[in-house]
Amino acid sequence: MANEDNSVNMENVGARSAGSYHHGDLRAAVIAAGLGRLAEGDGTDLGLRAIARDVGVSATALYRHFPDKEALLDALADEGLRRLGALQSQAWLKAGGGRAGFLATGIAYVRFAHDEPAVFRLSFTRQMSERCEPGADGGEVGYNLLRAGVAQTMPYLDNPEVAALHAWSLVHGLAMLVLDRRIEWDEALVEQIVGMTFGGVD
C-alpha cells in the first residue's frame, strides 16, 4: 500500500503554485503535478524543470526526491498502479468479495484504463523492477486481489497462479483494445466479457 510520503491528494493536482504543499510534502506535490500533466494529454512535458515550475520551487529542490527524470517517471507509474489497486479494492469491498467482487475488480481495471489512459499507459510501460526497492511495486495490491478472487471463485483449480495470470491477461488485453480504439467503451459489454473469465457466465 502507498505510505504517507507517497500518497497523492488529487484535489491538489490543479494547484500549481508556491504554497500548494506544506513543508515535507514536496514529493506528493510533485507526483500530483505530474499526474495532472499526464491528464492533459500526449506530448506534455514531464521534465523536472517543468514540474518544479508547477509546484513553485527550483529544479534543484526536487533532486533529493527525484535524482533524474527516470526516477520521476517511475514514481508516477508506481502511483498510477497504487491508484488502480485502490480502485479495485474499493470495487471488491463494495461488491462483497467472492464472484461479484472478482468481477468488479476486473471491470474497475478496464474502467481505469478508459478514464485515465495516459496514467495507465505509463504505469505499464515503465521497467521499474531494477530501480525500485523490493516490495515497492504499487501493482501488488491489484495482483493480490486477483489471487484472492481466483481462490474464492475457483477453489478447485490446481494452479491458481496461472488462473490469476489468465485473468490479468484478459482485462489488460481488453483495456488495451479500448485504449487503442479497437472497440468502443461500453461498460455493459466490458462486464459481459470480463464475466466470462472472472467466474464464468451465469
C-alpha positions, -999 to 999 in steps of 0.1 A, spaced: 0 0 0 11 36 -5 28 51 25 21 86 38 51 100 19 38 87 -15 1 94 -11 -14 119 -35 -43 142 -29 -58 146 -63 -77 177 -52 -43 194 -53 -34 184 -89 -46 217 -102 -29 237 -75 3 247 -94 17 275 -73 41 280 -45 24 272 -12 3 244 -27 21 220 -4 33 221 32 69 215 42 77 178 39 51 172 12 71 182 -18 73 146 -32 35 142 -30 30 177 -46 54 168 -75 36 135 -81 3 152 -81 15 178 -106 30 151 -128 -3 132 -128 -21 164 -137 2 169 -166 -4 134 -178 -41 140 -177 -36 170 -201 -27 146 -230 1 132 -250 33 151 -255 31 171 -223 64 180 -206 72 157 -177 107 170 -171 119 181 -137 121 217 -146 85 219 -158 72 201 -127 93 223 -105 77 254 -120 42 238 -114 48 235 -77 67 267 -74 102 255 -65 136 253 -82 145 221 -101 174 215 -77 148 213 -48 135 181 -65 167 162 -67 165 149 -31 133 130 -41 139 125 -78 176 124 -89 166 124 -126 136 123 -149 136 85 -149 130 84 -112 101 109 -116 85 87 -143 89 57 -121 72 74 -92 43 85 -114 40 50 -128 40 35 -93 14 60 -81 -8 50 -111 -6 14 -101 -14 23 -65 -44 42 -76 -56 13 -98 -51 -11 -68 -71 13 -46 -100 14 -71 -100 -23 -74 -100 -27 -36 -130 -4 -33 -148 -23 -61 -141 -56 -43 -154 -44 -10 -184 -27 -24 -194 -59 -42 -189 -80 -11 -160 -101 -24 -165 -136 -39 -175 -139 -75 -191 -104 -76 -160 -89 -61 -138 -106 -85 -159 -94 -114 -159 -59 -100 -121 -57 -98 -118 -67 -135 -143 -41 -146 -126 -15 -124 -93 -23 -142 -107 -17 -176 -126 14 -165 -94 29 -150 -76 25 -184 -106 42 -201 -108 70 -176 -71 77 -172 -54 64 -204 -21 83 -201 -15 72 -165 -25 36 -174 -1 35 -203 28 50 -183 22 26 -154 25 -4 -176 54 7 -198 79 15 -171 105 -12 -163 109 -3 -127 120 -36 -111 157 -29 -113 154 6 -99 128 1 -71 132 -14 -37 118 -49 -32 81 -48 -24 77 -12 -36 56 -20 -67 23 -3 -64 7 -31 -85 10 -56 -57 -25 -47 -43 -42 -54 -76 -24 -87 -82 -32 -99 -46 -69 -92 -53 -66 -113 -85 -52 -142 -65 -79 -138 -38 -106 -137 -64 -93 -169 -80 -91 -186 -46 -127 -177 -37 -142 -182 -71 -124 -212 -84 -111 -231 -54 -109 -263 -74 -81 -252 -96 -47 -269 -93 -27 -238 -103 -43 -206 -91 -13 -186 -102 -18 -195 -138 -55 -186 -134 -46 -152 -120 -23 -145 -149 -50 -156 -173 -75 -132 -157 -50 -104 -157 -42 -110 -194 -79 -109 -202 -85 -75 -186 -53 -60 -197 -59 -70 -233 -94 -57 -231 -81 -24 -216 -56 -20 -245 -83 -27 -271 -103 1 -255 -73 25 -253 -63 18 -289 -99 24 -300 -103 -11 -315 -136 -13 -296 -158 14 -282 -162 18 -245 -193 0 -234 -194 -9 -197 -222 -35 -201 -201 -52 -228 -170 -50 -206 -189 -66 -178 -201 -94 -200 -166 -101 -214 -149 -99 -180 -176 -122 -166 -166 -150 -190 -132 -153 -172 -139 -139 -138 -161 -166 -125 -179 -179 -156 -211 -169 -173 -244 -172 -153 
